[in-house]
Amino acid sequence: VEAIRRLRPDLVLLDVQMPELAGFEVLKRLAPGEIPAIVFITAFDNFAVGAFDVHALDYLVKPFDDARFAEAIGRAKTAIRGTTGEQAWLTRIAVKTAGRIALVRVDEIDWIEAADYCVKLHLPDRVHVVRESLQALEGRLDPSRFFRLHRSAIVNLDRVAELQPSFKGEHNVVLRDGSRLKLSRGRRRALESRLARTQ
């Protein structure tokens, strides 16, 4: 309680059951204006209703994997941006390479591919692997510039050259470098609309 009042954090990951003061008791001690965004983390699933009664953004039941954690954090970041009125979309992504950390500008990215609990950033001359889920990264990218083609790929709209019919109503997205990416059938109209707005 003292740390929240002193530090004024945007987000707190809060356990439900703790010694001396439980998670819900922490929130009761704070004034409404002092309560940050909350993600509850607990080993018990029977507190979920109570968590959402106090407007928690998410409720993680231990044990959880990296993808589920990244999803919760991505959702929290999106919610926090919305409440502050900021549109602080990601402009650079930090990637570890050859023992150093490089900053990749998002406008250099052609497309992004899901790879287990990581993503592959496809640039014109190289590919970087970043330990973040595709869903979490999508929540930090400007939706006017990036589009989710299907569950495993996001494309930079500026790199799209054309849509080509494929098989039984399906389409491929052809990038300027000739790369071909599959487009989910239900996403075609949304993509066409988005491309029309970016021209």
N, CA and C of each residue as an Amber inpcrd file, in Angstrom:
protein
   597
   0.8430000  -1.2010000   0.0000000   0.0000000   0.0000000   0.0000000
   0.8750000   1.2470000   0.0000000   1.8970000   1.2230000   0.8460000
   2.7990000   2.3750000   0.9160000   3.5470000   2.5680000  -0.4010000
   3.9940000   1.4620000  -0.9980000   4.7380000   1.5480000  -2.2590000
   3.8610000   2.0870000  -3.3870000   2.6010000   1.6520000  -3.4480000
   1.6900000   2.1400000  -4.4840000   1.4580000   3.6330000  -4.3200000
   1.2650000   4.0650000  -3.0820000   1.0550000   5.4990000  -2.8430000
   2.2920000   6.3150000  -3.1880000   3.4470000   5.7570000  -2.9140000
   4.6800000   6.5060000  -3.1370000   5.1000000   6.5070000  -4.6060000
   5.0100000   5.3640000  -5.2620000   5.5330000   5.2170000  -6.6140000
   4.5280000   5.5280000  -7.7180000   3.2260000   5.4700000  -7.3690000
   2.1580000   5.7350000  -8.3500000   2.3530000   4.9180000  -9.6380000
   2.4600000   3.5980000  -9.5390000   2.6970000   2.7760000 -10.7390000
   1.4710000   2.7380000 -11.6530000   1.7150000   2.5120000 -12.9350000
   0.6160000   2.3440000 -13.8920000  -0.0280000   0.9770000 -13.7380000
   0.7900000  -0.0250000 -13.3830000   0.3210000  -1.4150000 -13.3380000
   0.9180000  -2.1230000 -12.1360000   0.1040000  -2.9150000 -11.4360000
   0.5800000  -3.7330000 -10.3240000   0.1440000  -5.1750000 -10.5580000
   1.1070000  -6.0960000 -10.4320000   0.8140000  -7.5220000 -10.4550000
   0.6370000  -7.9360000  -8.9990000  -0.5520000  -8.3540000  -8.6340000
  -0.9150000  -8.5110000  -7.2260000  -1.3650000  -9.9340000  -6.9290000
  -0.7240000 -10.5480000  -5.9480000  -1.1580000 -11.8770000  -5.5130000
  -2.4440000 -11.7330000  -4.7010000  -3.2900000 -12.7410000  -4.7320000
  -4.5430000 -12.6900000  -3.9740000  -4.2850000 -12.9980000  -2.4980000
  -3.5400000 -14.0610000  -2.2320000  -3.2910000 -14.4660000  -0.8540000
  -1.8490000 -14.1480000  -0.4660000  -1.6830000 -13.2260000   0.4930000
  -0.3640000 -12.8210000   0.9730000  -0.4010000 -12.7330000   2.5020000
   0.7550000 -12.8470000   3.1450000   0.7840000 -12.7040000   4.6100000
   0.3520000 -11.2920000   5.0310000  -0.3170000 -11.2000000   6.1390000
  -0.7190000  -9.9370000   6.7640000  -1.8230000  -9.2020000   6.0180000
  -1.6250000  -8.9670000   4.7180000  -2.6110000  -8.1900000   3.9680000
  -2.8410000  -8.8440000   2.6090000  -4.0410000  -9.3740000   2.3950000
  -4.3480000 -10.0420000   1.1270000  -4.5440000  -9.0160000   0.0130000
  -4.5210000  -9.5100000  -1.2190000  -4.6210000  -8.6160000  -2.3680000
  -5.8480000  -7.7220000  -2.3610000  -7.0020000  -8.2840000  -2.0470000
  -8.2250000  -7.4800000  -2.0250000  -8.1700000  -6.4390000  -0.9050000
  -7.5160000  -6.7850000   0.2030000  -7.3790000  -5.8300000   1.3020000
  -6.4800000  -4.6620000   0.9130000  -5.4720000  -4.9430000   0.0960000
  -4.6090000  -3.8690000  -0.4060000  -5.4520000  -2.8240000  -1.1370000
  -6.3200000  -3.2950000  -2.0060000  -7.1470000  -2.3690000  -2.7890000
  -8.1170000  -1.5930000  -1.9040000  -8.6240000  -2.2530000  -0.8490000
  -9.5590000  -1.5690000   0.0500000  -8.8840000  -0.4320000   0.8170000
  -7.5850000  -0.5540000   1.0360000  -6.8520000   0.4810000   1.7780000
  -6.5470000   1.7030000   0.9160000  -6.7110000   1.5710000  -0.3940000
  -6.3790000   2.6670000  -1.3100000  -7.6330000   3.4400000  -1.6970000
  -7.4770000   4.7440000  -1.8650000  -8.5760000   5.5610000  -2.3840000
  -8.7600000   5.2490000  -3.8620000  -9.9660000   5.4550000  -4.4140000
 -10.2000000   5.1320000  -5.8300000  -9.1630000   5.7320000  -6.7720000
  -8.7490000   6.9510000  -6.5150000  -7.7770000   7.5940000  -7.3910000
  -6.3640000   7.0750000  -7.2400000  -6.1230000   6.2550000  -6.2170000
  -4.7860000   5.7040000  -5.9780000  -4.6050000   4.3230000  -6.5900000
  -5.6880000   3.7020000  -7.0150000  -5.6180000   2.3200000  -7.4880000
  -5.1230000   2.2710000  -8.9370000  -3.9970000   1.5970000  -9.1670000
  -3.4910000   1.4600000 -10.5370000  -4.2190000   0.3320000 -11.2640000
  -3.8410000   0.0930000 -12.5100000  -4.3280000  -1.0910000 -13.2210000
  -3.8040000  -2.3250000 -12.4830000  -4.6590000  -3.3410000 -12.3360000
  -4.3140000  -4.5280000 -11.5510000  -4.4180000  -5.7920000 -12.4050000
  -3.3800000  -6.6260000 -12.3370000  -3.4390000  -8.0000000 -12.8420000
  -3.2080000  -8.9070000 -11.6460000  -4.2010000  -9.7140000 -11.3010000
  -4.0670000 -10.6340000 -10.1800000  -3.3140000 -11.8980000 -10.6100000
  -2.4340000 -12.3540000  -9.7350000  -1.7050000 -13.5960000  -9.9580000
  -1.8970000 -14.4720000  -8.7300000  -2.3800000 -15.6970000  -8.9410000
  -2.7030000 -16.5450000  -7.8030000  -2.6590000 -18.0100000  -8.1860000
  -2.5560000 -18.8580000  -7.1840000  -2.6020000 -20.3010000  -7.4290000
  -4.0270000 -20.8400000  -7.3850000  -4.9970000 -19.9700000  -7.1010000
  -6.3890000 -20.4130000  -6.9280000  -7.2970000 -19.7090000  -7.9260000
  -8.1940000 -20.4870000  -8.5410000  -9.0880000 -19.8900000  -9.5350000
 -10.4270000 -19.4420000  -8.9480000 -10.6620000 -19.6830000  -7.6500000
 -11.9720000 -19.3650000  -7.0780000 -12.1160000 -17.9010000  -6.6640000
 -11.0840000 -17.0850000  -6.9150000 -11.1880000 -15.6570000  -6.6070000
 -11.4370000 -14.8140000  -7.8590000 -11.6300000 -15.4700000  -8.9900000
 -11.7240000 -14.7340000 -10.2510000 -12.8890000 -13.7480000 -10.2640000
 -14.0570000 -14.1610000  -9.7810000 -15.2260000 -13.2700000  -9.7890000
 -14.9350000 -12.0180000  -8.9700000 -14.3450000 -12.2090000  -7.7930000
 -13.9970000 -11.0660000  -6.9620000 -12.9990000 -10.1520000  -7.6300000
 -12.0600000 -10.7440000  -8.3810000 -11.0460000  -9.9400000  -9.0690000
 -11.6930000  -9.0200000 -10.0970000 -12.6240000  -9.5540000 -10.8380000
 -13.2530000  -8.7290000 -11.8660000 -14.2820000  -7.7690000 -11.2740000
 -14.7740000  -8.0780000 -10.0780000 -15.6400000  -7.1220000  -9.3800000
 -14.8930000  -5.8420000  -9.0320000 -13.5820000  -5.9600000  -8.8190000
 -12.7800000  -4.7600000  -8.5200000 -12.0750000  -4.2620000  -9.7850000
 -12.5750000  -4.7010000 -10.9390000 -12.1260000  -4.2140000 -12.2510000
 -10.6790000  -4.5570000 -12.5630000 -10.2320000  -5.7320000 -12.1260000
  -8.8970000  -6.1900000 -12.5140000  -8.8580000  -6.3910000 -14.0310000
  -7.7010000  -6.1080000 -14.6330000  -7.5670000  -6.2600000 -16.0790000
  -7.4350000  -7.7210000 -16.4950000  -6.8470000  -8.5260000 -15.6130000
  -6.6670000  -9.9390000 -15.9430000  -6.4640000 -10.7260000 -14.6530000
  -6.5060000 -12.0630000 -14.7690000  -6.4360000 -12.9530000 -13.6140000
  -5.6290000 -14.1700000 -14.0430000  -4.3820000 -14.2430000 -13.6160000
  -3.5090000 -15.3350000 -14.0130000  -3.4510000 -16.3890000 -12.9150000
  -3.7290000 -17.6280000 -13.2900000  -3.6730000 -18.7360000 -12.3350000
  -2.3540000 -19.4810000 -12.5390000  -1.5620000 -19.5740000 -11.4610000
  -0.2870000 -20.2850000 -11.5230000  -0.5270000 -21.8000000 -11.5740000
   0.2910000 -22.5410000 -12.3160000   1.3860000 -22.0450000 -13.1580000
   0.8600000 -21.5700000 -14.5140000   1.4590000 -20.5310000 -15.0580000
   1.0990000 -20.0560000 -16.3910000   2.3650000 -19.9500000 -17.2260000
   2.2070000 -19.9850000 -18.5540000   3.3900000 -19.9550000 -19.4220000
   3.6940000 -18.5290000 -19.8790000   4.7930000 -18.3750000 -20.5870000
   5.2310000 -17.0530000 -21.0430000   4.1990000 -16.4000000 -21.9610000
   3.5640000 -17.2160000 -22.8100000   2.5950000 -16.6600000 -23.7550000
   1.4040000 -16.0590000 -23.0240000   0.9280000 -16.7560000 -22.0030000
  -0.2190000 -16.2400000 -21.2400000   0.1650000 -14.9710000 -20.4750000
   1.3740000 -14.9460000 -19.9290000   1.8440000 -13.7570000 -19.2200000
   1.9710000 -12.5720000 -20.1780000   2.5620000 -12.8120000 -21.3560000
   2.7280000 -11.7480000 -22.3450000   1.3760000 -11.2130000 -22.8060000
   0.4060000 -12.1090000 -22.9390000  -0.9450000 -11.6900000 -23.3260000
  -1.5380000 -10.7490000 -22.2790000  -1.3800000 -11.0990000 -21.0030000
  -1.9140000 -10.2620000 -19.9290000  -1.2350000  -8.8910000 -19.9000000
   0.0770000  -8.8810000 -20.0560000   0.8110000  -7.6130000 -20.0400000
   0.4560000  -6.7670000 -21.2590000   0.3190000  -7.4030000 -22.4110000
  -0.0780000  -6.6540000 -23.6120000  -1.4520000  -6.0300000 -23.4600000
  -2.3910000  -6.7970000 -22.8840000  -3.7340000  -6.2770000 -22.6490000
  -3.6960000  -5.1060000 -21.6690000  -2.8620000  -5.2320000 -20.6360000
  -2.7480000  -4.1610000 -19.6450000  -2.1790000  -2.8950000 -20.2710000
  -1.1600000  -3.0440000 -21.0900000  -0.5580000  -1.8720000 -21.7380000
  -1.5660000  -1.1660000 -22.6280000  -2.3470000  -1.9490000 -23.3670000
  -3.3660000  -1.3550000 -24.2360000  -4.4010000  -0.6010000 -23.4170000
  -4.8310000  -1.1900000 -22.3010000  -5.8210000  -0.5380000 -21.4370000
  -5.2610000   0.7360000 -20.8250000  -4.0050000   0.6950000 -20.4040000
  -3.3890000   1.8730000 -19.7890000  -3.2570000   3.0000000 -20.8080000
  -2.8610000   2.6760000 -22.0170000  -2.7880000   3.7080000 -23.0640000
  -4.1490000   4.3370000 -23.2920000  -5.2020000   3.5030000 -23.2580000
  -6.5540000   4.0170000 -23.4810000  -7.0090000   4.9610000 -22.3910000
  -6.6590000   4.6610000 -21.1330000  -7.1110000   5.5140000 -20.0360000
  -6.3290000   6.8100000 -19.9630000  -5.0910000   6.8140000 -20.4700000
  -4.2960000   8.0420000 -20.4400000  -4.5040000   8.8850000 -21.6850000
  -5.2300000   8.3160000 -22.6440000  -5.4740000   9.0550000 -23.8750000
  -4.2770000   9.0840000 -24.8060000  -3.2060000   8.3380000 -24.4610000
  -2.0140000   8.3330000 -25.2920000  -2.1340000   7.2720000 -26.3840000
  -1.5110000   7.5480000 -27.5160000  -1.3890000   6.5590000 -28.5660000
   0.0990000   6.2730000 -28.7420000   0.7210000   5.7750000 -27.6970000
   2.1670000   5.5610000 -27.6940000   2.4920000   4.2330000 -28.3670000
   2.2400000   4.1540000 -29.6680000   2.5180000   2.9120000 -30.3780000
   4.0160000   2.6890000 -30.4500000   4.3820000   1.4420000 -30.5240000
   5.7830000   1.0500000 -30.5700000   6.4490000   1.6220000 -31.8170000
   7.6250000   2.2040000 -31.6480000   8.3970000   2.7070000 -32.7970000
   9.6820000   1.9230000 -32.9920000  10.1820000   1.2840000 -31.9200000
  11.3900000   0.4700000 -31.9970000  11.2180000  -0.7850000 -31.1510000
  11.8950000  -1.8360000 -31.5650000  11.8640000  -3.0950000 -30.8270000
  13.3000000  -3.4860000 -30.4920000  13.5530000  -3.7740000 -29.2260000
  14.8910000  -4.1880000 -28.8030000  15.0680000  -5.6750000 -29.0850000
  16.1560000  -6.0150000 -29.7820000  16.4620000  -7.4120000 -30.0900000
  17.8880000  -7.7270000 -29.6520000  18.0820000  -8.9050000 -29.0880000
  19.4210000  -9.3400000 -28.6950000  20.0870000 -10.0080000 -29.8860000
  21.2820000  -9.5340000 -30.2130000  21.9920000 -10.0910000 -31.3560000
  23.4910000  -9.9860000 -31.1250000  24.1990000 -11.0960000 -31.2880000
  25.6600000 -11.1410000 -31.1750000  26.1640000 -10.5060000 -29.8780000
  25.4910000 -10.8190000 -28.7590000  25.9440000 -10.3170000 -27.4810000
  25.6500000  -8.8620000 -27.2060000  24.8250000  -8.2440000 -28.0280000
  24.4430000  -6.8490000 -27.7910000  22.9570000  -6.6980000 -28.0440000
  22.4290000  -5.5390000 -27.7060000  21.0180000  -5.2570000 -27.9430000
  20.9130000  -4.2130000 -29.0440000  20.2100000  -4.5650000 -30.1050000
  20.0010000  -3.6420000 -31.2210000  18.5630000  -3.1470000 -31.2010000
  18.3670000  -1.9240000 -31.6550000  17.0290000  -1.3540000 -31.7520000
  16.5950000  -1.3640000 -33.2070000  15.5140000  -2.0890000 -33.4710000
  14.9700000  -2.1910000 -34.8240000  13.7610000  -1.2700000 -34.9370000
  13.7720000  -0.3820000 -35.9040000  12.6200000   0.4920000 -36.1310000
  11.4900000  -0.3320000 -36.7370000  10.2730000  -0.1380000 -36.2300000
   9.1580000  -0.9660000 -36.7090000   8.8640000  -0.6940000 -38.1820000
   9.1810000   0.5020000 -38.6800000   8.9100000   0.7590000 -40.0900000
   9.8920000   0.0360000 -41.0180000  10.9210000  -0.6160000 -40.4430000
  11.8290000  -1.4430000 -41.2420000  11.2860000  -2.8550000 -41.4340000
  10.2890000  -3.2340000 -40.6400000   9.7910000  -4.6150000 -40.6360000
   8.8540000  -4.8450000 -41.8190000   9.0860000  -5.9480000 -42.5460000
   8.1840000  -6.3390000 -43.6290000   6.9660000  -7.0810000 -43.0670000
   7.2370000  -8.0920000 -42.2560000   6.1530000  -8.8400000 -41.6260000
   6.6760000  -9.5410000 -40.3890000   5.7600000 -10.0170000 -39.5570000
   6.0960000 -10.6280000 -38.2810000   5.4340000 -11.9970000 -38.2160000
   6.2020000 -12.9850000 -37.8000000   5.7400000 -14.3800000 -37.7880000
   5.7770000 -14.9470000 -36.3770000   4.7160000 -15.6330000 -35.9790000
   4.7010000 -16.3160000 -34.6850000   5.5970000 -17.5410000 -34.7430000
   6.3740000 -17.7570000 -33.6650000   7.2690000 -18.9130000 -33.5850000
   7.2940000 -19.3990000 -32.1440000   6.4130000 -20.3370000 -31.8140000
   6.2590000 -20.8150000 -30.4390000   5.9570000 -19.6350000 -29.5140000
   6.8160000 -19.3990000 -28.5150000   6.5790000 -18.2990000 -27.5760000
   7.3180000 -17.0240000 -27.9970000   7.8310000 -17.0210000 -29.2150000
   8.5830000 -15.8790000 -29.7330000   7.9420000 -15.3830000 -31.0260000
   8.5220000 -14.3110000 -31.5640000   8.1410000 -13.8460000 -32.8980000
   9.4030000 -13.6680000 -33.7250000   9.2590000 -13.8150000 -35.0380000
  10.3460000 -13.5350000 -35.9750000  10.0130000 -12.2330000 -36.7020000
  10.9170000 -11.2700000 -36.6140000  10.7610000 -10.0060000 -37.3260000
  11.4620000 -10.1360000 -38.6670000  10.6890000 -10.1350000 -39.7390000
  11.2590000 -10.2730000 -41.0790000  11.5580000  -8.8920000 -41.6450000
  12.8430000  -8.5850000 -41.7890000  13.2940000  -7.3440000 -42.3860000
  13.7990000  -7.6550000 -43.7940000  14.0410000  -6.6440000 -44.6200000
  14.4750000  -6.9210000 -45.9880000  15.7430000  -7.7670000 -46.0820000
  16.6730000  -7.6040000 -45.1360000  17.9560000  -8.2880000 -45.2530000
  18.2800000  -9.2320000 -44.1010000  17.3520000  -9.3920000 -43.1580000
  17.6460000 -10.2580000 -42.0200000  16.3570000 -10.5970000 -41.2720000
  16.4880000 -11.5650000 -40.3510000  15.3770000 -11.9670000 -39.4990000
  15.8540000 -11.9290000 -38.0530000  15.0850000 -11.2980000 -37.1750000
  15.3950000 -11.2540000 -35.7500000  14.3360000 -12.0520000 -34.9860000
  14.7600000 -12.7390000 -33.9270000  13.8360000 -13.4570000 -33.0510000
  13.7090000 -12.6700000 -31.7560000  12.4720000 -12.4170000 -31.3390000
  12.2010000 -11.6640000 -30.1160000  11.3090000 -12.5180000 -29.2230000
  11.6400000 -12.5530000 -27.9290000  10.8670000 -13.3740000 -26.9920000
   9.6270000 -12.6040000 -26.5380000   8.5920000 -12.6540000 -27.3350000
   7.3130000 -12.0170000 -27.0410000   6.2570000 -12.6960000 -27.8910000
   5.0580000 -12.8270000 -27.3860000   4.0110000 -13.4750000 -28.1820000
   3.5160000 -12.5280000 -29.2680000   2.9870000 -13.1130000 -30.3270000
   2.4690000 -12.3040000 -31.4260000   1.3130000 -11.4290000 -30.9540000
   0.4560000 -11.9720000 -30.1090000  -0.6970000 -11.2140000 -29.6260000
  -0.2680000 -10.0210000 -28.7880000   0.7350000 -10.2330000 -27.9240000
   1.2120000  -9.1310000 -27.0880000   1.8440000  -8.0470000 -27.9420000
   2.6420000  -8.4450000 -28.9280000   3.2860000  -7.4570000 -29.7990000
   2.2510000  -6.7160000 -30.6330000   1.2400000  -7.4230000 -31.1030000
   0.1930000  -6.7780000 -31.8990000  -0.4610000  -5.6310000 -31.1240000
  -0.6550000  -5.8120000 -29.8270000  -1.2820000  -4.7820000 -29.0170000
  -0.4530000  -3.5260000 -28.8770000   0.8390000  -3.6030000 -29.2300000
   1.7200000  -2.4430000 -29.1160000   2.0340000  -1.7930000 -30.4530000
   1.5180000  -2.3800000 -31.5410000   1.7690000  -1.8420000 -32.8790000
   0.6080000  -0.9790000 -33.3530000   0.9210000   0.0700000 -34.0940000
  -0.0950000   0.9760000 -34.6220000  -0.9900000   0.2070000 -35.6050000
  -2.2760000   0.0580000 -35.3080000  -3.1540000  -0.7280000 -36.1830000
  -3.3990000  -0.0760000 -37.5390000  -3.0540000   1.1820000 -37.6990000
  -3.1860000   1.8130000 -39.0110000  -2.0150000   1.4450000 -39.9230000
  -0.9800000   0.8340000 -39.3450000   0.2120000   0.4840000 -40.1240000
   0.4590000  -1.0150000 -40.1980000  -0.0850000  -1.7710000 -39.2280000
   0.1410000  -3.2140000 -39.1980000  -1.1910000  -3.9450000 -39.1330000
  -1.2540000  -5.1030000 -39.8070000  -2.5120000  -5.8380000 -39.9280000
  -2.2690000  -7.3220000 -39.6720000  -3.1520000  -7.9310000 -38.8850000
  -3.0530000  -9.3710000 -38.5710000  -3.6870000 -10.1550000 -39.7260000
  -2.8630000 -10.8770000 -40.4730000  -3.3500000 -11.6490000 -41.6090000
  -4.0540000 -12.9280000 -41.1810000  -3.4880000 -13.5890000 -40.1840000
  -4.0740000 -14.7920000 -39.6010000  -3.4240000 -14.9820000 -38.2400000
  -3.6720000 -16.0890000 -37.5890000  -3.2230000 -16.2420000 -36.2020000
  -1.7070000 -16.2580000 -36.0590000  -0.9720000 -16.4230000 -37.1640000
   0.4820000 -16.5420000 -37.0550000   1.2710000 -15.4680000 -37.7920000
   0.6010000 -14.4440000 -38.3190000   1.3500000 -13.4450000 -39.0930000
   0.7010000 -12.0570000 -39.0460000   1.5690000 -11.0600000 -38.9340000
   1.1810000  -9.6490000 -39.0150000   2.0080000  -9.0320000 -40.1390000
   1.3930000  -8.1870000 -40.9540000   2.1060000  -7.5810000 -42.0690000
   2.1600000  -6.0630000 -41.9240000   3.2720000  -5.4820000 -42.3710000
   3.3960000  -4.0360000 -42.4880000   2.6300000  -3.6400000 -43.7520000
   1.5580000  -2.8800000 -43.6000000   0.7010000  -2.5530000 -44.7430000
   1.4510000  -1.8200000 -45.8470000   2.4940000  -1.1030000 -45.4870000
   3.2770000  -0.3780000 -46.4790000   4.0440000  -1.3060000 -47.4100000
   4.1930000  -2.5780000 -46.9940000   4.9480000  -3.5390000 -47.8130000
   4.0520000  -4.3520000 -48.7510000   2.7380000  -4.2000000 -48.6280000
   1.8130000  -5.0050000 -49.4430000   1.7820000  -4.4810000 -50.8750000
   2.0380000  -5.3820000 -51.8300000   2.0030000  -5.0170000 -53.2490000
   0.6660000  -5.3790000 -53.8810000   0.1380000  -6.5590000 -53.5460000
  -1.1400000  -6.9710000 -54.1340000  -1.7430000  -8.1490000 -53.3850000
  -3.0170000  -8.3810000 -53.6350000  -3.7240000  -9.5730000 -53.1650000
  -3.9520000 -10.4730000 -54.3640000  -3.6700000 -11.7600000 -54.1970000
  -3.8550000 -12.7000000 -55.2950000  -4.7780000 -13.8310000 -54.8640000
  -5.7870000 -14.1530000 -55.6960000  -6.6370000 -15.3030000 -55.3750000
  -5.7850000 -16.5620000 -55.3080000  -6.1480000 -17.4560000 -54.3850000
  -5.3500000 -18.6590000 -54.1940000  -6.1610000 -19.9030000 -54.5090000
  -6.9860000 -20.3620000 -53.5680000  -7.6740000 -21.6360000 -53.7280000
  -8.9860000 -21.5820000 -52.9800000 -10.0900000 -21.8650000 -53.6730000
 -11.4190000 -21.9160000 -53.0580000 -11.7380000 -20.6560000 -52.2460000
 -11.5350000 -19.5170000 -52.8520000 -11.8920000 -18.2580000 -52.2070000
 -10.8220000 -17.6850000 -51.3020000  -9.7260000 -18.4120000 -51.1070000
  -8.6450000 -17.8970000 -50.2720000  -7.7500000 -16.9730000 -51.0910000
  -6.9690000 -16.1510000 -50.3770000  -6.0840000 -15.2010000 -51.0410000
  -4.7000000 -15.2290000 -50.4060000  -3.7100000 -14.8240000 -51.1980000
  -2.3610000 -14.6030000 -50.7050000  -2.0550000 -13.1120000 -50.7570000
  -1.2910000 -12.6530000 -49.8020000  -0.8110000 -11.2800000 -49.8000000
   0.6150000 -11.3130000 -50.3420000   0.8500000 -10.5640000 -51.4060000
   2.1730000 -10.5110000 -52.0220000   2.8470000  -9.2140000 -51.5960000
   4.0360000  -9.3430000 -51.0260000   4.7740000  -8.1730000 -50.5840000
   5.6520000  -7.6280000 -51.7100000   6.1830000  -6.4570000 -51.5210000
   7.0040000  -5.8160000 -52.5470000   8.2270000  -6.6340000 -52.9250000
   8.7470000  -7.4140000 -51.9500000   9.9330000  -8.2250000 -52.2360000
   9.5760000  -9.5750000 -52.8400000   8.2920000  -9.8040000 -53.0830000
   7.8490000 -11.0600000 -53.6780000   7.3900000 -12.1030000 -52.6780000
   7.5790000 -11.8630000 -51.4050000   7.1110000 -12.8100000 -50.3850000
   5.6020000 -12.9720000 -50.4740000   5.1430000 -14.2060000 -50.2550000
   3.7090000 -14.4940000 -50.3120000   3.2510000 -14.9960000 -48.9540000
   2.2230000 -14.3460000 -48.4080000   1.7030000 -14.7080000 -47.1040000
   0.2320000 -15.0770000 -47.2390000  -0.1650000 -16.1180000 -46.5240000
  -1.5640000 -16.5520000 -46.5690000  -2.4440000 -15.5740000 -45.7950000
  -3.6100000 -15.2820000 -46.3440000  -4.5910000 -14.4080000 -45.7020000
  -5.7990000 -15.2300000 -45.2870000  -6.1870000 -15.1400000 -44.0260000
  -7.3970000 -15.8370000 -43.5780000  -8.5940000 -15.3490000 -44.3820000
  -9.4520000 -16.2800000 -44.7540000 -10.5870000 -15.9360000 -45.6100000
 -11.4580000 -14.8390000 -45.0010000 -11.6760000 -14.9010000 -43.6940000
 -12.5310000 -13.9170000 -43.0450000 -11.8990000 -12.5570000 -42.8610000
 -10.6150000 -12.4050000 -43.2100000  -9.9120000 -11.1390000 -43.0100000
  -9.7530000 -10.3380000 -44.2980000 -10.1920000 -10.8870000 -45.4330000
  -9.9300000 -10.2290000 -46.7170000 -10.5770000  -8.8480000 -46.8060000
 -11.8630000  -8.7480000 -46.4810000 -12.5330000  -7.4520000 -46.6080000
 -11.9270000  -6.4110000 -45.6850000 -11.5680000  -6.8300000 -44.4710000
 -10.9520000  -5.8970000 -43.5280000  -9.6160000  -5.3990000 -44.0660000
  -8.8570000  -6.2870000 -44.6870000  -7.5700000  -5.8850000 -45.2490000
  -7.7680000  -4.9370000 -46.4310000  -8.7140000  -5.2550000 -47.2990000
  -8.9720000  -4.3700000 -48.4390000  -9.3740000  -2.9740000 -47.9710000
 -10.2020000  -2.9180000 -46.9440000 -10.6180000  -1.6280000 -46.3960000
  -9.4400000  -0.8720000 -45.8100000  -8.5820000  -1.5810000 -45.0950000
  -7.4150000  -0.9360000 -44.4760000  -6.4460000  -0.4430000 -45.5490000
  -6.2340000  -1.2240000 -46.6020000  -5.3430000  -0.7960000 -47.6770000
  -5.8780000   0.4260000 -48.4020000  -7.2000000   0.4680000 -48.5670000
  -7.7970000   1.6200000 -49.2370000  -7.5720000   2.9010000 -48.4350000
  -7.5730000   2.7970000 -47.0930000  -7.3630000   3.9760000 -46.2560000
  -5.9070000   4.4150000 -46.2100000  -4.9780000   3.4980000 -46.5480000
  -3.5550000   3.8530000 -46.4570000  -2.9980000   4.3350000 -47.7800000
  -3.7890000   4.2830000 -48.8340000  -3.2910000   4.7170000 -50.1440000
  -3.2490000   6.2550000 -50.2210000
